[in-house]
């Protein structure tokens, strides 16, 4: 019984440290600063292709020129039309101009549902 009480006490102490963020950002050799942003800066956008028929809002927002509003419009269009059948069809989404599409075309792909 004493071992159980000691284990529970140790678990409680660990929970306090974790919930207080004591271990967050700690690494061997020093502290690590972590910043979480709602959107990804243009210069840090993804280099892998994003499947516009399956991507969630956060993944779409990794594409150059796509913020929260356009990501939502892409998803709305996809849901209404049953998906995209070509990458060019993305231009039919309100706000996806030729200039925006030119930034996107090398970063997107489709997989028909």
C-alpha positions, 0 to 999 in steps of 0.5 A: 500500500505504501508503494502505491501511495508513493507512486500516486504522489510521484504521479501527482507531482509530475502532473503538476509540473507538466500542467504548469508547463515546466517541461515545455520547451526543455531540451538537452543543452538548454531551453527551446523557444516554441512559437505557435502561429495561426498562419504560416509565413509565406517564406515557410510555406510547404514544399510538398504537394497538398491534395486539395480534395482531402486537405483540412483547413490547417493544411491548406493554409500551408500553401502560398497565398492561402489564409484562413478565408481562402482555405474555408472557401476551398473546403466549401467549394469542394463540399458543394461540388463533390471535390475537384477534378482538376487543379485548374478548377481551383480558379473557380473558388472566389478569391483564387485569381490567376496570380494566386493560382500561379503561386499554388500550382506547383504545390497542389495535387488532386486525388479524386474521391 
